[in-house]
């Protein structure tokens, strides 16, 4: 079952208690989750969540196989509530609290429709299952789901969003007026509902213009009166929807700046864009913790995608001058240090993956040669659009013995990877093809700070990093020049 809208809403959520009661020492308690999944298309069940920190680190609570009847049982410890996912091909959302003891049944052929929970904490999980179905039903009213919603004319869109919010509030009231659940959970879900409504309204001008293929589109200033209905409450920072809403506020102000200052070409470059986004974020009128989060997000995101450079240093210096949240600063500094390891001249981090012919291939096998690494996947549209340029790059350099084009697929579906290569002989034979050890969670993604693909990395003959964010094949002379410079250089050392 497709979850186009719901993936946008739910895939990155992590919720922690937003209660303002006096902090107490966390008590670790055992959580048990068992269940039976019939007609499963995969033998594995994973229970995981993402931390509320800036890096949104994925934490796996349990990963186990199904027995012959589809049964699984997991036991782990928690000190505080987490919003998690139980994944088995598709996923179902859960809010786990210390002491929960849950049983789940699913028919994988009707995954969402069949999710049913019993046990301690079951009411929250059944609410999420019902919420999933409700929003699928609501989105089905619009041709193309999320796309169709965003293509509505302004008045119709506003009516639709209000209707969606009211339907979700109705479900929330139906479930929790008569059931006992923690105040933290109730407050958090209330924040989620209003923030989701707000962030989609914030997204509408951009997405309506894009999906409707309009050259120009603008909403009246009065449209943004809805922002007054979303409290700038620091407790809402526990909600991922609220965090997305805040970042959309910054994007709105950035768009307004570019429209008012078309002569400022600096913001068309990544450096200028990031500096302006930070300036906007750090000057928004908001409570201290909220302003700190918005500003920290701009710094963290720049470093995550661009690495360590003079812009990163400038952003770090500016943020430290206003920082009030030690955890945000710690996340940024940790991110910065990870990128320092990937600076030019640092030893390349080795990896060993399986090739198309089932042999093991290591990066260190190619010491003495220039290596151009392409991290990609068959499902990645931008990756596939680089393929013609990658073929042209191979033609330009030919089969040089001192250059390796190393293609690292992070496909989860190995058959899709093999099929594409079997159907494209030129691509299959123009380099070395390997597949990562754990799809998106493969070691290369973690070690080389890969947050999006395609990603390109250049390694010199000496086994040291030349550029951890190398130019794409489509950059033409830029990447050709970078490779040629490395081919003429290089003493050889061990990785």
C-alpha positions, 0 to 999 in steps of 0.5 A: 500500500502506498503512503505518499502523504503519510511517509512525508508525515510520519517517516522521521517522527520521534516524540519524547515527553513534553511535560513541564513537570519537575524533572525526575531521574529516568527509571529504566523499565522493560518493554515487550513486543510480540506478535504474528505477521501472516503472509509476510513478504520478508522474514525480518521484523525491525523495531526502531526510532530516531532520536530527537537530536539534530542528527535524528540518529536511527536507534534499533531496539530490536531486529529479529526473524519470524518463525515458521508461523510468523511469530516474533518476540522482542524484549528491550529496555526504555528509560523514556517514551519513544515514537518508533516504527515496527517494520516488516516491508511496510511499517506501523507507528507505535508510541512506546513507554517504559513498562509497555507489554504489547501483542500485535497481529498483522496480515501483510496482504492487508497491512494497514487494515489488519493492524491490531494491538492488545496488551498494556499500551495498546490503545495508543497503537490502535489509535495510530493504526486508525489514524493511518487509515483515516488519512489514507481515506481522506487523501483518496478524495484528491487525485494523486493524494498529496499532489492532488491536495496541493493542486487545489485552488486556494479556497478549496485547499483551505477548506480541505485542510480544515476538514482534514484537521477536524477529522483527525481531532475527531478521531483523537477525541473519540479515542482518548476522552474515555481512555487513560493515556499519559498527559505527555502523549496527549499533549504531544499528539495535540501538538502533532495535529496542529503542527501538521496542519500548519506545515502543510499550509506553509508548504502550499504556495511552493507545491501548488506552483510546482505541481500546477506547473505555474510560472507565477503563484502567490497567496495574499498576505492574509493567508498566513493568519493561520500562523497565529493559531500555532503556539510558539511553545517550546514544549512543541519542540518534541514534535517533529511536525512542529520542527518541520513547520519551523523550518518552513517558516524560515524557507518562507522568509527566504523566498520573500527575501529573494523576491524582494531582492532579485539582484542578490545573486549570492543566495543562488550559491550554496554558501550564500543560501546557507548564510542567508537562511541562518541570518533569517533563522537567528533573527526570527521572533521566537522564544529562546529554545525555539530560536536556538533550534531553528538556528542550529538546524541551519548550521547542522544541515550545512555541515551535513551536506557540505562538510567543513569549510570557511562557511561552516566555520562562520556559521559555527562562530555565529551560532556559538554566540547565541547558543543556549541549548548545550545538546544542539551545540554538542550535535553540531560539534560532533557533526563537525568533527566527523567531517574533519575526518573526511578533510582533504589529505585524511586517510580514506576510510576502508570498506569491503563490499560484494561485487556483481560476481560475488567476490569481495572488493575493498577500497584498499584494493585500489591503492596506487590508483585514483578512485572515483566513488559513485554512491547510488541506487536504482530507485534514485532518480537523480542518480539515474539522470547522472548515468549518461554523463557517467558514461561520457566520463568513462569514454573520456578517460578510457580504460586507464589502469590508474583510474577506477570508477567504483559504483557502490549501490545502496539498493535494498532490492539486490535483484533490482540492482542486478537486473539494471546492470544485466540490461545495461552492458555499457554501465556494467562493464565501465567500472567496478560494481559493488553493493553496500552491506545494509542498504541506506544504513551501509557503512559507507553512508555512516563513515562518509556522512552521506545524507543524500544520493547520488554522492561522489568521493575522490580518492588519490593514488596515495589512498587519501581523501582528495574530495569527500564531496566531489563534483558529479559527472554532469559537472563536465570539465570540473570533474574531469579536471579534478581527476586529471590532477590526481592522475598526475600526482601521488606518492603511494601509501597504505590505507 
